[in-house]
Amino acid sequence: MIIWLDPNLNQSDDDEQTRTVIMHLRCIVNCVETFVDFDRCINYITEIKDEEFFLIVSGLLDDHIIILISEMTNLLAIYLLRYSNQSDYERLAQQCNKVKGNFTCIESLCGVLKKDVNHFEKDLTPISTITFSAITNMNELEPSFMYSQLLKEILLESEYEDKNETDFVQFCRLLYDNNRHELPTIEGFERNYTPKSSIWWYTRGCFIYAMINKALRTQNIHVIMKMGFFVRDLHRQIEVFYRHANHCSPFAVYRGQGLLHSEFEKMKKNKHGLVSFNSFLSTSTDRKVAYLYADSAAQNPNMMGILFRVEIDPSISTVPFTSLNNISYFGDTEKEILFSIHTIFRMTSIEQIESRLWQINLMLTDDNDQQLILLKENIGKVTQGPTWLHRMAQLMYYMGEFDKVEETFTSLRETTSLDNCQLVAEIHHQLGYINEKKDNLVAAFSHYQQSFAVVYAAISTVRQKQGNIKEAVKYLQQALEIDSIALESDPVTIGTRYNNIGLLLKEQGKTEEALKNFEHALGIYLEHLPPRHPSLATIYNNIGLVHRSMGENAKTLNYYEKTLGVRQKSLPPNHPLLAQIHGNVVCVLNDLRQTKSAIEHPERAVDINCAAFGSDHPHVQVYQILVERFRSKLASISDVDNSK
């Protein structure tokens, strides 16, 4: 994040100059906090423990205070804006190595800040070192490494739905709510993203790149789970390009970055050990490009500049990687090679280039690497279980990380569709077990109950398919009752239960009861979901359907138009659900004899279905017939008007 302290800053929403500066800063880092009061700023800084930040100080501030602030480990750099005279600045810069410059205008400051953010992102890439003793003695293995490897397995094995992508976009809109630079990019991602474009989006350097790297670096399980579909897509696209590449001869790639002194010392002691970069890893075939990054890091007295050289023998290695030539957003400007997430290398040697600059030589591992085979076997012994869910639980129990596993399963519950009954029930069972082990017995009981609720809902679905609607309603109402009294119940889940009960009651012809359940669901959704969420469109449409069955066309039209409004904001322009609601609207307008207003809807439905399915699709033909009928009606109306 960026923290900007300026006693003369105008924090009014109407101040165009301040808004413009903040917009420029948010083009670099999304989170920008401004302060005019020194004490409030210091209080805020001291409270953020797990977040790295850059500090901009405008005007005069005592040197000893700046030096004191600079000792905070999570402060990455300080930028002075219009600070005293040059000689005072030079004296301060000698005393405080985190001071990066004294700037007369915000534009020049932003230019330097942008470069520094890029360098620091490389330097903060988490690296795990695995010694031979750790391979044989699991108690010595870094917990973060085991967690990362199993998390990779979870992300790559999971099945994702369109809902996951939709939820991620909604999450990004909230996260970047005031960022006028990134919001249009998020809209573009929503409209145009496909799995085959994942590399293009990753290399674009937009919100995707920043979010995924920060989440992996900090092991923010909530964000990682939100981005799970993208991690899998990016890995699979790298695999596809790797399989089709024509790599014959061995070659080398390079990566330049900084390492903290403590991390560097661990590296030096790990000769011939294994090394894992806990992220997607960007390298270059151009040594000069990587050297520039390493040399820049060496200028920071808190770090050692490291030039990694990776030897790749395509004839023996099966680890996926790909050249980004012609598939990257930026073309081939840095001759970049991208490795998939959490790739493991073997260190072969380390050599000094200059006093603060070292080269670490790595070799890409292969499936026959005996130490790697042993490592995977030993992790497998610790994390036994029929599914990755069980293996993650076993790992966390082994590590004693009960809070971490609870956080993981809670995030997993939030991103798993209710349709995946088995997984949802298992998640609640595991959360019950975790809380039982932590002696949180009330929470444990609640989660065990909710696992039963999932089973009841599944039974309800089966009974509905068997035609026994009465029993389907009974079991779903039992699920709702459990969810409603659960300690940590999810309001959206409860809303979905009400919606599904409403659908069953509507099927029974109990329209009044169905409407009450739909209205309950709507109230919950409006309180707990963002205004563009697809579930709101679903419930508006269901309420509209009930009013239509009751002959209340005016109310029906109101809810159909609300459905259309949400879907236009939350779906791609040619999504079939848009054609469906246009079709619903036209039927009501026809009943209301609003012919002139009606014709645009079947015309739009024709365009959407043509784009989605092709001009020969039956849906296109149905809507085309409606268009011709309405044109005929309009012609008749026109003839009558002309004859008067």
N, C-alpha and C positions, 0 to 999 in steps of 0.2 A: 504494500500500500504506500501511498504518498501522504505525508503530513506536511501541511503548509502553515507556518506561523507568521502572521503579518499583523502587527497592531493597528495598521491603517486600512486593513482590508474591509471593503464594504460587503457584508454578507447578505444584503437584501436581495431577494429573488428578482428585483427589478433592475439590478445593476448589470448592465450588458457587458461591461469590461471584465468583471469578475467571472461571469458565466462563460465568457469566451476563453479566459485563461484556464478555467477548470475543464472546459471541453478539450483544450489542447492537452492537458495533463491526463485526462481520461483516455485519450488516444494511445497513451503509453501504458498506464496502469489504471484499471477500472476504478479501484477504491481510492478516493481522494477525500481526506478530512482537512477542514480548514479551521484555524483558531486565530482569534484576535487577542485572547487573554493568555498570558504566559503560564499562569498557575494551572489553568484548565488544560492547557496543552501538555504540560509536564505530568499532570495526574493521568491523563489519557495514555501517554507514552509508557508510563511505568506499569500500567495495567495490562498492556498487550504483551503476553509472554510468548505466544506461539506463532507470531506473525512478523515476518521481516518487513522493514519499512525504510523508505527514503525520506529525509527531512529537508524541507526548503525553509530557510529563514530569511525574511525580508527585513531590511533596516538594521538597526544596531541591536546587538545582544552581547552581554559580557562574555569575553573570551573564556573565562574559567567555567562558565555555564555550558558553553558549547563543548569544551573539552570533557566536562563531566558527563554530558549526554552521550558523547561519542564512545564512552566505555560500555554502553549497552550492547550486548552481543548480537541482538536482532536488528540493530541499526546498521544499515549497509553503507550509506553515504550521506553527506551533508552538502547542500548547495546554498550558497549565499547570494542573495539578490540585493543589489545596491548596498553593499556592506562597506561602510567607511572608505578609507583610501587604500591604494594598492600596497603600500608598505605595511600597514596594519594587517592586511589580508595575508601577505607573505609570511609574516611572523606567526600568525595563527596557523597557517597551513603547515609550517615546520613542526609545530607542537601537536597538531592533530591530523593524522594521515587520512582520516575519513572525509575531510573537507576536499571537495572535488573541483571547486572553482568559485570565483566571484564574478557575477554576471550583472550587466547593466540592463538587460531586457529578458523577458520570459522566453522569447523565441530561441535565443542562443542557449539558454538553460535547458530548454526542452530537447534541443539537438543533442547535447551531451548526455542528458538523462536517458534518452532513448537508447543510446549506445551502451551506457552502463547497465541498464536493465537487461539488455541482450546478453552482456558478458556475465552478469550475476546469475542469470537463469542457467547458463552452462555450468558455472562454478558450484551451484547449489544442487546439481544432479546427484542424487544419493547413490553411493557405491558401496557394495558389500564385499568384504574380503573373506574368503573361506580358506582357513589353514587345513593342513592334512589332519591335525589332531581334532579339529572341529568336525571333519567328515566322519571320523570314527567315534567321536564322543559328542553326541548331540547336545549335551549341556553347554558346550563351548560355541555352538553355532548361533550366530546372531538371530534373535527372534524375528527381526524385521525382514531378514532374508527368507526364512521359512514362510512367513506370512505373505510376502510378496509373491513367492513362487506358487503358493496355493491359491492366492487371489487371482493370479494369472490363469490358473486352471479353471477357476470358477467363471471368470469372464469369458473365456474362450469356449467353454462347454455349454454355457447357458443359451437358452432359446429366447429370442426377443420378438416383440410384436410392434406393430405401428404405434401402439399406445406408448411404448418406451420412448420412441423418438418424439412423439407429441408432448409427453410429460417433460422431456429434456428441454424442448423449445420453450415451454411455459416457464420452466425453472430459470432459463437464461434470461427471459424477458424480465422476470422479477429481479434477478441479480444485476442486470444492466439497465435498470429502469430509467435512470437519468443520463444514460450514456448515448448521446445523439450520434456518436461515431460508430458504435457497435450495433445499435438496434437495427439499422437497415441491413447490416450483414447477417444478423440473426434471421430477419425476414427472408433474405436470400437463401440461407441455409434451409429454412422450412420449405421453401418452394422448390429448391433445386437439388437437395442432397439425395444421393443414392450411394449404396455401398461401394460402387465402382469409382466414386469421386472422393473417397475418404482421404487418400494421399494428397489430393489437390487441396482439400480443406485444411488438413493438418499443416501443410507447408505454407499456407496463406499467411500465417502469423497473426491471425485474428483471435477472437475469443476462444475458439476451440483449442488452439495451441497453448494459450495461457492457462486455461482451466485444466486441461488434462495433465500438463506437466506439474502444475502446482499440486493437484490432487494426488498424483503418484508420489511426488516428493514428500508431502506431508502425511501421506497415507490417510487422506480424508475419505473415509469409506462411503460417506453419503454422496459426495460428488462422483466418486469412482463408479458407484452403482448406477447413478443417473446416466453416466457416459458409457456404461458397459457395452451397449450395442455398437458404439463408435470404436471402442477398443478392439472388439471382435472384428468389425469390418476392416479396420486398418491392418490388423494382423493378417487377415485372410487375403487382402489385396497384395500385401508384401509377399505372401506365400505364392500367389498366382504369378506375379512377375518373376519371382525367384525360380519357379519351375520352368518358365519359358525362356529364361535368360541363357545365353550361350557363354558361360564362364569356363574357360579351358585351363589357362595357366594360373599359377599362384600370383597374387598381387597384394599390395599393402594399402591400407587406408589410415587416415590420421584424425585425431581429435585433440584440440587444444582447450585447456580449461585450468582453473585454479583448484588447489586442494588445501584445506586447513592443515596446519602443521601436524596436528594429532592424527588426521587421516593419512597424511603422507608417511608418517612414521609407521603406521600399521601396514601400509603398502610395502615399505622397505623390508619389513620383517616377514613378508609373505611371499618371498621368492619361490617361484614354481607352484604357487597356490592358485586358487580359482578366484576370479573377480566377476562381479555381476553389476551392471548398471541398471538400476531399478526404474527404468523408463524406456520409452522408445529412444534409440540412440542414433544421433546424427553424426556422421563422419564425412571426411572428404578425401578424394584421391590426390588432392593437391596439398602437399606438405606445407607450402608457404602460407596457405589460408589458415591451416590449423596452428602453425607456428605463431601467427599474429595474435591469436587468442591466448595462447600459452604465455607469450612474452608480455602481453597486457596484464595478465593475472599476476605475473612475477613482480610487477610494480607495486602490488599491494603487499605491505609488510606482514599482513596477517596470513598470507597464503604463499604457497609455492606454485610456480608456473609448471604445468605438466603437459608434455606432448605425448599423447598415447599413439603408439604405432601398432596397428593390428595386422598380422599376417594371415591371409586367407588362402587356403588351398581348396578350391572348389571340388577337387576330385575326392576328398574325404569328408568335407564338412556338409552337414545337412541342415544347419541353422539358417532360417530364412532371412534374406536381406535383398535389397534392390537398389539399383541406380535410379536417381530421380530425374535423370535427363529426359526432358520432354513430357514428364508427367507431374513435375512440381509446379506450384503456382508461379515460381520465379524462373522456370526454365532450368538451365544448367550452370547458373552463375558461380556456384561454389563446388561444382563437380561432386555433388553430394551422394553418399551411400547411406541408406536408412536401414537399421536393424530393428527387428521386432522387439516387443516388450520383454524386459528382464533376460536379455541374452547373457550367457555365461562364457567367459574367456579364461584362458590359462596365461598367467604371467610367466614369461621366459627369461627376462633380464631387466635391469634398470641401470641407467647410465646418466651421468651428470653432463649437461650441455654448458651451463654457466653457473654462477654461484647460487642463483635462486631459480634455475630452470633445469628441469630433468626430463629425460625421455624414458617412458615405461613401455617396454615391448610386450605385446600380448599376442596370443594365437587363438584363433577361433576353435572352440572345442568341436568334437564330433561324437556321434552316438557310441563309439567304441572307447571313449575316454574312460579308463577304469575308475578313476576317482569320481568322475561325474556319475557313473553308474552306481557306485557305492553310496554316494550322497543321496541320490534319488531313492535307492532302496531303504536307507536309514530314515529318510523323511517319511517314506511310505509306511514303515513300521510304526512310527509315531502317530500317523494320521490314517489309520485303517477305518474303513467304512464302505457301505454299498454305494454311496453317492458323495459328490464333492461337499454337500452340506454336512454330512456326518464327519468327513475328513477335516473340514474347517473347524468344527466343534472340537474334535479330538486334539487338533493342534493347539487351539486356544486353552483347552483344559490342561494340556501338557505344559504350556508356558505359564499357566496361572493367570492368564489374561482374560478374566471373566468379564470385565468391563468392555474390553475390545471385542470379544465375541458377541456380547449383547448389542453393542453398537453396530456390528456387522449384520447381524440377523434382523435388527430393527430397520436398518436401511434396506435390506433385502425384502423385508415385508412390504415396505412402502413402494418398492418398484416392481413387485410381482403381481400379475393380474389375478383377480379373484377366480377367474376361469381355471387357473392352474391349482385345482383343489388340493391335490396331493402335496405339492410343494408348500402351499400356504399352511396346511395343517401341520406339516413337519416343522416349519419355521416356528409356529406357535408352541409345538411340543418342545423344541430345543430351547426356546426362550423360557418356557416353564421350568425345564431342567436346570438352566443357568441360574435362574432366580431361586430355585430350591437349594442349589449348592451355596448361593450367597446368603441363604437363610431369609430371603425376602419371600415369605410363604404366601402372603396375600397376592403379590404379583405372580408368583408361580401358579397359584390356583386359577387366577384370571386367565393366564395364557393356556393352561391345560383346558379350561372351559372353552376358550375360543377355538382350540383345535377341534373340539366337538362341534362347534358352530359350523365350521367348514364342512365337516362330514354331513351334518344335517342338510346343508345347502346342496351338497352333491347328491344326497338321496332325493331331495326335492326335484332336482333336474331329471333324475332317472324316472321318478314317478310321473312327471309331466310327459316325458317321452312315451311312457306306457299308457297315457291317456287318463291317468287318475289325478285330475287337477285338484280335487279336494284334499287328497293326502299331500300333494306337492305344496299346497298352501300351508298345511299344518306343519310340515317339516321346516319350511322357510320361516314361518313365524317363530318356531322354536330357536332357529339360528339367530333371528332378530332379537329375541328375548335375551339370549346369552350375550350377544354383542352389546346390547344396551346397558347391561349391568357390569360389564367387564371393566376392570380397573383402568386399563390403558386402551380402551376401545378406540377404533379409528372412525371418526364421524363420517367420512366418505363411504366407508364400508357399510355403515348403518344406512346411509342414504341409498346405497345400491340395493340393500335388502328391501327397503320400502318400494323402490322402483320395480324390482322383480316381483314382489308380492302384488303390486298394482297390475302388472302385465298378466299374472295368473288370474286375478279377479276379473279383469277385463275379458279374458278368454272365457270365463264362466258367465259373462253377461252382467256382472255386478258392477255397473258403471259408477255408481255413487261411491261405493267402497274403494274402487280402483282409483277414482279421482282423489280421494282423501290421502291414499298412500303416495300417489304421485306428488301431491302438494307438500306432504311431509318431506319427501326426497328433495323437492325443489328448495324448500327452506334451508335444508342442511347444505345443499350444494352452493347456494348463494352465499352462505356464511363461510364456507371452508374452501371453496375453489375459486381460482382466478376467473374473471369475467369471460375469457375466451375458451375456457375448458370445454372439450367436446361433450363431456357428460351433461353439461347444461343444455346443449342442443338436443341431446337425446331426451331429457326429461321434458323440455318445452314441446318437443314433437309428440311425446306420449300424451301429454295433457291436451294438446290440440286434437289428437285422434279421439280421445274420450268425448270432448265437446262436440266433435263432428258426429259421433255416434248418437249424441243427444239432440242433434239438430240445431245446435247453437253456433251458427256460422260466423257471427261477428267475433265471438270469443275464439273460435277455431282459427280464424285468420290472424288474430293478434298473436297467438302462440306460434303459428307457423312462421310468421314474419320474424319473431324472436329467434326461432330455430335457424332461419336463413341468415340472420344477422351474425349469429355466433359462428355458424359454419363458414361463412365468407371470410371471417377473421382468423379462423383456426385451421382451415383446410386449404390445400393447393387449389388454384382456380378451376382445374378440370377434374375434381374429385367426383365420383359417381353419386356420393351422398348429396352433393349440391343439386344434381339433376333430380334426385328423388324429391327433395323438398320443393323445388320449383314445380314439380308435378303435383305435389299436394296443394300448393298455393293456387295453382290454376283451377283445380277442381272446386275449391271454395269460392273463388272469384266468379266462376261460371254459375254456381248456385245463387250467388248474390247479384247475378246479371251485370257484372262489371267487365264487360267484354273488352273494352279498350285497355283496361289495366291488365287484363289477363294474358293477352297475346305474347307479351315479352317473355313470360315464364316458359312456355313450351319451346319458344325459339332458343332461349338460353339452354334448356335441357337438351335440345338437339345438338347444339354446339359442344356442350360438355361431353355427351355420350359419344359423339363422333371422335373427339380427341382421345377419349378413354378407351373405346372399344372398336372404333372403325365405323364407317358409314353403313355397313351391311348389318350391323347388330340389330336384333329385334327391338331393343329399347329405342333406338333412333327412329325406327319406322313407326312405332307407336306415337312418339312425340311429334313426328312429322305430320301424322294424320291429324293430331290435335291442332297443329299450326294451321293446316289447310282449312279445318272446320272453323276456326276462329276468324281467319281471313274472310271466309265466306260469310260469316255472321256480320263482320264489320262492313263488308260490301253491301249486305242487305240493309243494314242500319243507314248506311250512306245513301242508298237509293230512296229509302223512306223519307229521309231528311230532305233530299233534293226535290221530292214530289210534293212537298208541303208548300 
